[in-house]
């Protein structure tokens, strides 16, 4: 029916002086379009580029990697050529990425995300990087003898905790990420919501129980526009102050969604610890690859979207309602999931459209 070729690909982006794998995947490329053979319609209606993870599981087919150097070089060129429609689609467009979860805890996943960001920036895509830092906050609270406290999954933030949150997110996590991006070859600029009045916060409706946990009241992206226009990568910590100067800890998903709307972003991407939206939360094979806003609302009403996934989809729906073209909830546990989501029809999770 169609011809395929399978290759291993190496990255052009070194980390710690060693060449890294561009994708820790075997790439199965073809001109096969599932829509023309009774299958699902391609997400971007672009040439098919499929990614098959290297695995020893019996359920997956393992393909040999080409060992001939000349053929491997040609294969790399072929893959780049087949990526052209995706690069053209997103070149010059802003993509807001929320970073957290497993991708923040694992050094190999962190390196994967950083390399993806730098590559996207190098080919003319304009990433904006938003982060939280829950595990790091917990670590430092414990170091000074404070016990982390949560209510329905949200951090209870008194004045002492808020001081630690600001120190860790703005002073440590943010600057570490900036340093890693700079080291990988791009130019990153670290900010918090307080810098340049980027974000103005307001107390959460549950402030009496949660303390200094806030929401985004106003976004002023003026400080971001020249950075993005000059191919810098803004790295934004999810801390902001209200009109009186009081600092608040804000959910990073919310910050990313509001920034995407204010910037008129082409795409919002939330890196998570799940495969995406599932019709059965206990069965990864029930992943919903693409869904629209009415479909999301239906799944919430049916109880198929519940728990911690609800605020994530609400964030996506709100950003779409304000003009963002698509929003994706992707699996941050997968190496190079950002590139899989942006440069392939297959994606790395669930894409929500208006």
C-alpha positions, -999 to 999 in steps of 0.1 A, spaced: 0 0 0 28 24 8 65 23 14 81 31 47 116 37 60 128 35 96 158 54 109 175 65 141 181 103 143 208 122 162 204 158 174 223 189 163 220 202 199 248 191 222 243 188 260 274 187 282 295 183 251 279 151 240 256 146 210 221 139 221 194 120 204 170 143 185 142 118 191 147 87 213 125 71 187 125 51 155 109 72 129 85 56 104 79 80 76 56 77 46 32 96 25 4 74 37 -27 94 48 -50 75 71 -80 96 60 -77 82 24 -79 46 37 -108 48 61 -88 59 91 -89 90 113 -84 123 96 -49 138 100 -48 165 127 -30 191 106 -38 176 71 -1 175 64 21 146 51 22 117 75 52 114 98 47 87 124 68 80 155 72 45 170 89 44 204 118 20 209 105 -7 232 108 -44 240 71 -47 248 54 -74 227 26 -51 218 49 -28 198 69 -35 167 106 -28 169 124 -16 137 161 -19 130 182 12 129 202 19 98 239 15 105 253 28 72 266 63 80 257 76 45 222 62 47 218 76 82 228 110 70 204 108 41 177 97 64 183 128 86 179 150 56 147 132 46 132 137 80 141 174 80 125 178 45 93 161 56 91 184 86 89 214 63 51 218 62 50 219 100 79 244 102 61 266 77 28 264 96 44 275 129 73 298 118 69 332 133 40 320 155 40 322 193 36 289 213 31 290 251 44 260 269 36 252 306 64 231 321 60 209 351 54 174 364 77 145 355 95 166 329 107 188 357 117 160 380 138 139 356 171 153 343 168 134 310 133 147 304 144 182 314 172 181 288 147 168 262 123 198 269 152 223 268 166 209 235 131 210 220 126 246 230 160 257 216 153 238 183 119 254 179 135 288 185 162 282 160 137 274 132 117 306 138 90 295 162 85 317 192 82 298 224 72 313 258 80 291 287 59 291 319 68 270 350 58 261 385 80 241 408 60 222 434 85 195 443 113 220 447 91 242 470 83 211 491 120 203 494 129 238 507 100 240 530 111 208 546 147 221 548 136 249 571 112 228 591 79 238 575 54 210 565 38 214 531 0 217 534 -26 210 507 -63 214 504 -80 197 475 -47 196 456 -40 233 461 -11 245 483 -21 263 514 1 293 514 6 314 545 31 344 546 61 322 555 53 297 527 47 325 502 82 338 510 97 304 502 76 300 471 89 333 457 125 325 466 124 290 450 103 298 419 118 332 410 153 329 425 162 292 419 140 273 395 136 302 370 173 310 369 183 273 366 160 270 335 173 302 320 209 290 324 201 256 308 184 272 278 213 296 274 238 268 276 219 248 249 223 277 225 193 300 227 188 333 247 164 331 276 152 359 298 138 350 333 108 369 346 80 365 371 45 380 369 57 409 389 83 420 364 71 448 341 36 444 356 33 413 334 6 399 356 -16 415 382 -30 390 407 -62 388 428 -70 365 457 -85 331 451 -122 329 460 -110 303 486 -84 327 500 -98 322 536 -88 285 534 -58 287 510 -41 319 521 -20 337 494 -31 316 465 -42 338 437 -57 341 402 -47 362 372 -67 394 371 -48 413 344 -22 405 318 1 432 303 23 415 277 41 447 268 74 435 283 72 401 264 66 414 228 101 428 221 117 397 237 96 373 215 101 395 184 139 393 189 139 355 192 145 355 230 127 328 251 108 343 280 109 320 311 81 330 335 76 320 371 40 317 382 42 343 410 25 377 408 14 406 430 -19 424 434 -25 461 431 -13 466 467 20 447 461 10 415 480 25 384 463 5 354 454 12 319 443 -7 312 410 -14 279 393 11 277 363 -16 262 340 -37 293 346 -7 317 340 1 299 307 -34 300 295 -39 337 302 -5 346 286 -14 326 255 -46 345 251 -30 379 257 -2 372 232 -26 358 206 -6 326 206 -11 300 179 -9 272 204 -10 265 241 7 233 254 4 219 289 31 193 298 15 168 322 20 134 339 -7 117 319 -11 107 282 -38 133 277 -76 132 280 -88 96 283 -123 83 280 -113 57 307 -88 73 331 -74 38 339 -68 28 303 -41 48 283 -54 32 251 -85 53 253 -66 85 246 -87 111 228 -64 125 201 -85 155 192 -116 171 206 -135 204 204 -150 225 231 -185 210 230 -169 175 232 -149 186 263 -180 199 280 -198 166 272 -170 146 288 -171 167 319 -208 163 322 -205 125 318 -178 124 344 -151 112 320 -130 143 327 -127 147 364 -103 155 393 -71 173 384 -79 172 347 -108 196 351 -88 228 358 -64 219 329 -92 216 304 -109 247 318 -77 266 313 -75 253 277 -111 262 269 -107 297 284 -77 304 262 -94 291 231 -124 313 238 -100 342 238 -85 335 204 -58 309 209 -60 285 179 -54 252 196 -45 239 230 -29 206 238 -25 185 269 5 163 263 25 136 280 56 152 295 69 117 304 77 111 267 111 122 254 107 151 229 70 153 234 70 190 223 85 181 189 61 152 186 31 175 193 42 204 170 60 186 141 38 155 136 2 147 129 3 120 155 10 144 184 19 135 219 -15 138 237 -49 155 232 -54 186 210 -84 208 218 -98 231 192 -125 257 192 
